[in-house]
């Protein structure tokens, strides 16, 4: 279909790139379907075109397919050159880390073609090199187990041809480990190759021949069957079992389409008839071999040229590897230069920082010394100040005690004076609660209706002034024969404020009333009341205790 399209008028609409790409696709499809190239001239133009635009992967594909064309025409030197060109284009255009996926699959395909080419010319060392490279790319491309097993099989065959039997056996065993099943061509090729290897290693004729026969029976492909027959016939021929050898070699020579294997069968048949004395048949096979075999000189020249191409490729790879290594060395050298410069700067910076740190430490040490001296002076000053303060406090204490004594004397005089005035004046009120100050207090209590545990600040209008508190004390002293003086004398632990509270309790007021009148917290008044009850040693309410004390003192 693609060929028909390429030759039709519709293909004229293709631009130059697509036109050449179309020819590469046609060549690839012909190759994959086992048809010879029929678009040779167009393919050669495509190869030149992709070289000119320097498209690495497409150019490599074009060279690879061109190599297939040369191989079809038995132009092995040119085919090898094109395969190697394809490899150089890939490795020259792409870094190794990029050769993955479809690129890796292309690399393994190319190395496989080269391996087959070198193997056919009995160039085992280049074939082994190509098979190993193919195996590397198989693993990079994550090829199928069958594909990896087939590459290992080819490696084993090359070592077998070199008579390195242990290496060959190793690769055959590794190939068998890769295969998930036994119903495939790779498995049958492996068993057949291993059977022939065991024969070469001297492990017996019959086991090897039996394995080969079993593999021949399992196949339905005529070419595969003839390949097994060729191996069996070669073993019988080597063992001088000519009758058995003829049974297998004759169909190979008569039916095999592969000219190389047909020539191998002809050589064995020539030797058999020669040894049996059948000179007529021996001569027939001799003539066939002579007419279908490249002369030794031509063969040697061809191998030499192929080897030269391969060595040139190895040299190119070595030069490329050296260039890459030199590039890496230059990069590393540049990095080292940069790193050395950075280290030098860091060293200088570190030295400067250390010097600065040292100077800072010295400066801090000097400052610390100065600070220690200052602290010592400050402590000395504090000590002197503390001594002065101690003298001042002692002086103030003495002055306070003196003032307190004078105040107590004055208060005592005032009390005596008030008592004298009380004694001198007639009684102005029938009872304590009839005193003006007491009536004022009781009016405020009745108006305020104070509640326990309420904030005293809510009752600021009810607060008593200092003058009113003093008036209350005077009224208590008048009515109850110096009530506060006698109370203070009887209970020395009572403070002056306690005596004021006692006058309020004398009126029968509650802690809530007193809290509002004295503008003190309810809890403070309550605590003071409990303290005074403890001083009096009484269980009943303070109003009862104080009223009893006042009346008892008055009656006495």
Order of alpha helices (4+ residues) and beta strands (2+ residues): alpha-alpha-alpha-alpha-alpha-alpha-alpha-alpha-alpha-alpha-alpha-alpha-alpha-alpha-alpha-alpha-alpha-alpha-alpha-alpha-alpha-alpha-alpha
